[in-house]
Amino acid sequence: MRFRPLLAVPFLCVALWAQDAALKDAFIQAKALWATQGDRDGATTRFDSVVASLAPKAAGLEPEWFQVLCESYNWLAVLDDRSAQNRARAQTRLQSLLELNPDFELDRALTSQRLATLFDRMKGEKFALVKLSYAPEGGRLTVDGKTVAPLPRKYLPFGSHKLSYARPGHAPADIAVDLAPRDVKSVDFKLTRTASTLTLYVQPADAEVLLDGQSLGYAIGKAGPEAAALTLPPGMRLEELSGPFIIPSLTPGKHRLELRAGCFRAKVLELPAELATPAADHTLEPIQMAPSRGALSVSSAWPGGELFLSGQSRGPLPLANLSVCSGPYDLLVRFPEGGFSQRILLEEGKSLSLEVRPKPRLAFLGLEGGDFTGRARFLAQLESLGDRLSQLAYLPAHAGESAAEGLARIKASREAELVLIARPIPDKVTHRIELVVANLEGEEERLVVKPLEQDPLGSLAARLNRVPSIHQPGLGFTPLDIPGEAGPWVLAATEPALKAGLQVGRPILQVEGTPASAQKLEETLAKAKGSVALVQEGASFSLPVQREALEIPLGSPEICYPALLAHLRLLYAGAKGDEANLIKLNLALALMQFRKYDKAIELLRDARLSTVRGVSQGTLDYHTGRCFLHLGTAYQSEAGQAFRQALKYPQSTLLGPDGPLVAPLAKQALEDLK
């Protein structure tokens, strides 16, 4: 048996190396089995596997893999022709090859004369030869609108065809040909120069190219062998360059070329008029863009935070000196409860440090309904609402997602505590929008706005930013500002304040060495950290600053109560002792705003405050009685019991330490129950 020498395949090996390794091995092994061992069946099996894998996706193959498929058909035809029982199948292999690529040239050293003659006859039955020339070369050829390789010889089916040839900087040319059996026709393309062209190679390989401020596209791909002759800047490697980006037509005059890429400093080149006139092809030296990065540090006293920058996770907190591409980002930190969001700008070469705390998350679920006057403006204001919120982390709507789908997603993932939905109010013309703010437990508020007013979201933003405190600084006494007196009078005081020297029924004359007034006392308390020095007639002393409990106000048009509930629930997650029980009291009050008295009772009966003055245990008992009253006559006995408990705390108050005493109110409630 005569063995054929193994055909040279180095030109394929490099190109295929990065492709499917198993398929590459099958192709090379098939050749080796026939060339070195004469194993026709083994070679056929492997070539068949290559064809089975590549043929279904032939239209989208890279040129190197398309060549592999054509060669595999050539080999299979040769191997079948050498087997008496498979010889008839050889013609089928050639037919498949013709349908795939009539321009393929058989390997005449491998293919027998009889098989080559058969292939030429089959080709002549369907195709005619067109000989082509191109001046200048290097352009793009299309046949009947389909881009093909600009070869010097092409076989086209019988009939009429439109051939087009184009090259940057030249006027394109179209030539029509009619082909009949046994025709051999010549087509000569001679293009006319119309403008200069400019070819760029850029590092990195995904830079946007702008000419005179207008984007022309992106320099993508990898540089080919044609770039080997280019002079590379120091430190640049050929494999880092983009493929050639061609500006096809430079109009006369000067131009401004700009390159932009993420993580790189923008590059601007001023192009002289000589590049445009006279018309010619120009290639710039490879352009290297400088990296542009900053450092970001994010930490939190709350555990479990994870940082996201524009939707991409960057890991758990704390993160120190994280190297990040310069530019704007939507920063989000997700905590087990709540989140933190902020739009940041990270500048090149600079560091940004943030200490974050979890806030309730408000997810915008979109603007429902059809088109209306001012919709685009109003939607833009909704989408940028997060820039105006200081107390909430704002999550934008998901593109293409309905409000119902978004709500289902939020409830399933628990990635937000609050949702915002905007709904046009049906009418002949839309002039009102209903804004719904709701938490996942069902408490909601509605606000109607006009989309064309100057600031339709101003009221909503103000209410969302208004979070009343449940503490205030105090000194353990109740002052009263009386006109004409030397200072605020002391109406009542705690036992520690009395022991420190404070006298009830006398005015405060000085606060921290300056004349006393109610305003001065308030300003000093807001700034004080440890204690405050006071002077009364004949006595000087210091009182320690302490936190005094407050109730949230109810029925306030300045507060968004679903958001307030979310804030309180988030506070409660990390609270203990009296702090946790004070939050429970205020949670109950917020639920009373929504008339959910049964849920409020559950919180109040589960809370216990150790304090007996101001907002304290008596306050809890009084509100428990009120909630039972709202549940109806069936709970009158429970209400009476709660009011009697409140009577035991004569110094307990509502609202704050200076609010109305609970005991008289509880006594009146008991009278009303009789």
N, C-alpha and C positions, 0 to 999 in steps of 0.2 A: 504494500500500500504506500502511495506517495503522500507525504505530509506537506501541507502548505506552511510556509514560514509565518510566524505570528506578525500581524500587521502592527506598525508603530502606532501607539496611542498616547504619547506624552501630551499632545495638544488637548486631549480630553481630560486627562487625570487631574490637572490642577483645577479646571473649571468644575469638575464633578466632586471634588473633595469635600466641598461644603454642602453638597446635596445629600440625598439619601444614600448612606454608606452601603446598606445591603443591596440596593439596586445597582450601585456602581460595581460592587464586587461580583454580582451575578453576570453583568455585561462583560467584565474583563475575564472572569473564569470561563465563560462560554467560549470566548475566542481561544483561550489557552487549551481547553479540552480538545478542540479540533486540531489546533496547530501543533500541539506537542504529543497528544495521545491518540488522535484520530477517533475520539469518542463522539460520534455523530449524535447519538441519542442524548447523551448528557449535555452536549452543547445546545441541541434543539430545545431541550427542556428549559434551560436557563434563558435562551433568547425568547422563548414563548412567555416566560414569567416577566421579562422586561416589557414586551409588547402589551401583555395584559395589564400591566401597571400604568404604562404611559399612554396607550392609544385612547382611552376614554377622555383624557384631558389634553389631547394633542393641540387644540386651539389655543390653550393658554400656556404652553410650555416655553421655557427659556430656550434661546437658540441652541445652547449646548445639548440640552435634553432632546430637543427636536431632531438634532443630528443623530443622537443615539438611537432614537426610534427608527429613523430612516435606515441607518446602518443595520439595525436588527432585522428589518424586513429583508434587506439585501442578503444577509447571512442565512436567514431561514429559507429563502428561495434557493440559494446554493446548496444548502444541506438537504433539502427535500429533493432537489434535482439529482442528487447522488444516490438516492434510495429508490429502487424500482417501485416499491409499493406506495411511496409518497410523492413520486415525480409529478403527478397531476396537480398536486397541491402547490407546486412551485409557481404556477401561473396565477393562482389566487393570491400568493404573497406579493407577486409583482403588481397585480391589480390594486391591492391595498396601498402599495408604495406609490403608484401613480396617482391615486385619489388623494393621498396625503401630500405629495410634493412632486409634481411632474418635472420640476427643474433638477431633481436629484440625479447626480451622475453616478452610475454603477461603478463599483470597484472592478475595473476590467482585468486586473491581475488575479482577482479572486473568482470572478464570474466567467463561466464558460462562454465560448463564442456563440453557441446555439442559444443559451439563455439570454445573452446580451442582444442578439438579433431579435428574439421574441419580445423583449422589452421595448426595443426601438419600434417594432411593428405595432405593438399595442399602443405605444405613445402616439404614433402617426395616425392611428384610427380616430383619435379624439382631439389631438392638440396640434397646433402649428407653431413653428419657431419664429420668434421675434428677436432680432439682433438690435441691441441698444448701445448708444454712446451718450456720454454726459459731459457737458462743458458748462461750468466747472463741475468736477466730481465732488462727492461728499454731501449730496442733497438727499431728499426724501422722495421716493417713488411710490405712487399709488396706482392701482389698477382697478377700475370700476369702484373707486372710493375706498378700497382696502389697501393699507400700507403693506408693501412688500420690500424685500431686500433689493437694492439697485444693482442687479447682476447684469453682466454684458449679454447674456442669453436667457430668454424666458420662453417657456412653452405655455401657450394660452389656448383655451377651448375655442373651437370654431365659432364664428359669429363676430359681432361688433363689440369693440372695447374702447374705453376711454382711458388713456394713460396720462398721468399728470406728474410733473417733476418740479420740485420747489427746493430752493436753498436760501437761507437767510441772506438778506442784502440784495436779492435778485427778484425780478418779476417772474412769477411761475409760468410754466408753459403746459398747454394741454394738446395732445395729439390723439386723434381717433384712428383706429385701424379696423379693417374688416378682414377676417381670416377664413380661409377655406382649406380643404384637405390639400396637403403637399405644399402649402404656401410657406415661403421664407421671406419675411419682410424686415426692413431696417427702419429703425426709429432713432433719429438724432436730435437730442435735446441741446439747444444752445441758449442759455439764459442771458438776459441783459442785466447788468449791474444797475441797481437803483439807489443803494445807500450803503453806509459803512455798517459793519457788525462788530460786536464786542463780546469776547468770550472770557468768562470768569471761572476761576477755580477757588473755592473758599474753604477755609477751616473755621468753624465746624461745617459738617455736611448737611445742615438743615436750615441755613440762613435764608431769611426773606430778603429779596432783592427789590429795591425801590429806585426808580429813575425819576428825578424831578418830583418826588413826593408820591408817585403813583406806583403801587405794588405790581410787579411783573411776575411774581411767583416765588418759588423756593429752589435754592441750589441743592438738589438732592442727589442720591446715588454716590458712587465711588469713582474716582478718577481712573481712567484706563491707561493702557500702554502709551497712548499719544501724549500723556502728561509727563513722561519720563524725562523729556528734554528740557522741562521747565526748570528755572533756577529757583530753588526753594529757600525761603528765609531760614535763618538759624533756628534749630529746634523743631522744624516742621518735617514731618515724614509724608511720603507720597500717599500712603494708605489712609492718611487722615484727611485728604482733600476730597471735596465733593466732585461729582461728575461735572462735565462742562456745562455751564449755564450761558446760553447765547442770547444776547440782546440783538434782535434781528434787524433793527432799523434805527440808526442814530440820525436824527434830523440835524441839519446844519446848526452850528452854534455850540455854546458851552452847555454842559449838563452837570447835574449833581447826582452822584451815585451813593446810595445809602444801603448798608447791610445791617439787618437786625436778627438776633438769635437769643433765645432764652439762656441766661447765665453768662452772656457775653456783652461787652460794652459795644454800643452801636458804632459802626465804622462809616465815615463819610469821606468820599473822594470827589474832588472837583475835576471833571473831565474837560480838557482843553478843546477848543474848536477844531484843532488839527486832527483829532480822532474822527470827526465826522466828515471833513472835507480835506482832500479828495476822498471819494468812496473807496473803501478797502476793508479787508478783514483784519481785526486787531485782537490780540490776546494779551490781557494784563498779566503781570506777575502774580503768582498765587497770593491771595489775601488772607492774612492771619488775624483773627479777631481776638482781642484780649478778654480773659475771663473777668466776670463782674459778680462778686459774691459779698455777702455780709455775714455777720454772726448773730444768732438768735438764742437767747436764754429764757426759758420759761420755767417757773417754779410755783408751788402752791402749798399752803399749810394744810389743805384738804387732800386726803389720800385718793388714789385710784384714777387720777387724771390721765387722759391720753390726748396728745396734740395732733391736730389735723391742720394742714396748710392747703387751702383751696381744694379741700376734699381728699387730700392724700395723707394717710397716717404717717407720722414721723416718730412714733414711739411714746412710751409712758413718761410721765413727769417724775423727777425733774430732768430737764435737758439744759445742758450748759454749753455755750459757744458752738451751737449747731451751725455748720456751714451751709448756707442757703443762698440760692441765686438771688441777686438783688431784684427788686421790683415789688409791685403790690400783691398782697395776699389777703384772703379771707381766713383769719385765724379762728380756730374753734378748739376748745378743750372740752372733752366729754368726761364727766364724772359719773360715778354710779348713780348719783342724784343731782340733776341740774347740769349746767354747762356754762361756758364762758365764750363769748365771741367778740371779735374786734377786727376791723379792717386796718391792716398795717402796711406801711411802706418801708421796706428794708433797703437801705442805701448802701451803695458799693463801698467796701472798706470800713463800714461802721458796724457797731454792735448795738443791739436792742435787747433790753432786759425787761421782762414782765413778771409781776407777782400777781397771780390770778386767783379768784375765788369763784366757786360755782354760783350761778344764777339760774333762776327758772328759764327754761327754753320755750320760746314762742315760735311755732312753725307756721309760716304763711302757706295756706293751701290753695291760693289762687283767686283770681277774679272770675266769677261765674258769668254766664249770660253771653249774649251776642255783642255786636258792635254798637257804640253810642258815641256821641260827641264828647270829646275829651278823654276817651278810654285810654289811649296810649299814654297821655300825660299822667292820668290817675294811676295806671298800672306801674309806671316808672316810679311814682311816689311810694306806692306800696312796696315795691321791690327794694327801695333804698330806705325803708322805715328803720331798719336796724341801725343805721348811722345816727339816728336820733334817740335811741334807747340806751339809757345808762344802767337800768336795773334788770334788763332781760338779755338773754342771748338769742339772737334772731336767726332763724333758719329759713332760707329762701324756698320757694315752691319748686317742685320737681317738674321739669319740662314735660309736657304731654300727659300729665297726670290730672285727673279730675279731682275735685274737692273730696268726693266720697272715697275715691281710691286713696288719696293722701291721708284722710282720717283713719281709714282701715289700717294703713301702713303704720301710722303713728301709734295707734292703739296696740298693734301687734309688737312693735319694736320698743315702745316706751322711750323713744329717743327725744321726746319733748313732753313738757308738762302742760303746755297751752297751745291752742291752735287759733289762727285768725282766718276767717273766711269773709270775702267781700261778695255781696249779692246785689245786683241792680234790682230796684223795686219796680215791678211791672207797671207800665203806663204807656200811653201813646208815644211819649218821648221820655227817655231816661234822664231824669234830673236829680234822682236821689239814689244813694247807695247805702245798703245796710251792712254795717261791719259787725261781725259776731266774734267775740272773744270768749272762748270756753276752755275749761280744763277737762281732763279725761274722766273726772268723776261726775260730770254733768252740769256743774254750775256754769252759767253763761250770762253775758251781758250783751245788749245790742245798742248800737249807736248809728243814727242816720246822718249822713253827710251829703253835701252837694259836690259832685266831682269838678265843677267849674269854679268853685270858690277859690280864693287866693291860697289858702292852706287847709285843704279838707281833712288832713290827718293831724293837724296841730292839737286838737282837743284830745284825740286818742293817745298821741305820744305823751302829752302832759299827764294824763291819767295813768298810763303805764309806768311812767317815771316816778309817780307819787307813791312812795312806800312809807307809811307812818311808822315811827319807831315805837317799840314797846318798852322803852326805857328813857329816862331823862336823868341828868345829873342833879343831885340835891345835897343838902346839908343837914337834913333831919328836922327841919322846922317849916312852918307855913307862914310866909310873909304877907303883909297887906300894905299896899302903897296908899297912904292917906295924904291928900293935898295939904300943904302948909306945915307938915311935920318934917323933922330933920332927917328922916330916913324911913324905910319900910318897917312897920311894926311887926312884932312876932306874935302871931295869934296862938300857935300851938307848937309843941316841940317833942321830940322823942326823949326818952330817958337818957341815952348817951349824950345828946346835945345839952341837956340840962346839967348833967354831971360835968361837962366841959366848961360850964360857966354861963351858958346862954340863959337869959331871963325872959319869961313870957310876959307880954304886956308892955314891953319897952321897945323903943326903936333901935335899929342898927344904924350907928352913926358913921362908921367907916368900913370900907371893904378894901383889903389889901393896901391900906394907907391912904386911900382917897375917899372923898365924901361919898356916902352911900345913897343909892337910889335903886328902885326895882330893876331898871334897865342895866345899871352898873352891876348889880348882883347877878343878873342873867348872863351878861357878857363874860363876867369873871368865871362863872360856873362852866360855860362852854369851852373855855381854854384851860381850866385848872386840871391838874393831874393827881395831886396828892391831897392837899388841904387848902383851906382859904382862911386868911387872918381877918377877924372881925373885931369891931370895937362897939361896945354899948357904954352907956353912961357909967363911968367908974370901973369898967372891966374890959380887958383885952384877952382874946383867946383864939384858938384855931379849931375849926371843925373839919373832919375828914370828908372828902367828896365821896358820895356813894350813889349807886344806881338805884333809882326809884321806878317802880313798875307803873306802866301805863296801859290803858285799854285803847284798842283801835277805835276811831270814830265810826259810827254807823250812819248809813243814809247820806254819805257825802258824795256830791256829784263830781268831786275832784279825784276820786279813787276808783280804780278798776278792781272790783272785789274778786273775780276769778283769779286775776294775777296776784292779788294780795294773799289769797289762799295758797297759791303755789309758793309764794315767798315763805309763808309761815310753815308750810309742810317741809320745805327745804331746811329751815332753821331747826325744826324739831328733830330732824334726822341726826343731828350731832349734839343735842342738848341733854342735860341731866339735871336732876333735883328740882329746885324751885324754878330754874330757868325753863326746863321742859314743861313744868306745870303752868307757868305763866303763858307759854306759847299755846298750850291746850286751851286755856281760857280764851285767848284771842282767836284761836281757830273756831271755837264754839260761837263766839260773837259773829265772826264772818259767816258761819253757816246760818246763824239766825237772820242775817241779811237776806238769805235766800229762803227763809221760812222752813229750814230743815231742822226743826226743833228736836226731833227724836235723835238725830245724829249729834246735835249739840249737847244733849243730856248725856250721851255716852261719854263724851270727852270730859264734861264737867264733873261727873260722878267718879271718873277715873283720876281726877287731879286733886292734889292736896298741897296747899301753900303753907309754909311754916311761919309766914309773917302775919301780923294781926293789925297793922296800921296801913293806911292807904289802900291801894289795890292789893287785896290779900284774901285770906280764906273766907271772910265774910262776903266779899265780892262774889266769889265762886258760888257760895250758897244762895245768894240773892238771885243770880242769873239762873241757877238751877230751878228755883221756884218760878221765875218768869216763864221758862220753857215749858214746865208742867202746866201752867195756866193756859198756854197756847194750844196744848194738846186736848183741851176740853175738860168738861166737868168730871169725867171719869178719873182724872188725876188731881182732883182738888186736895185730897188728903196728902199726897206726896208734895204738892206745892206748899201747903201749910207747914209741913215738916221742914222743908228747906228754908222757908222764911224764919221759922223759929230758930233754926241753926244760925242764920245770919244775925239775929239779935244778940248772939253771944259775943259779937265782935264790934263793940261800939266805936272803934277808931277806923274800921274799914270804910273805904270810900269807893265811888265810881269814877271812871275816867282817869284819875290820877291822884296823887297825894293831896291835892288841894280841891278835889271834887266833892260833890255832895255826899254826906254820910249815908251809909247803907242802912243803919238801924232804924231811923225814922221811916224810911221807905218800906222796909220790911214790916214794920209795925202797922203802917197804913194798909199794906197788902193783906195782912192778916185780918184787919178790920173789915176789909172789903169782902173777905171770904165768909164772913159770918152771915 
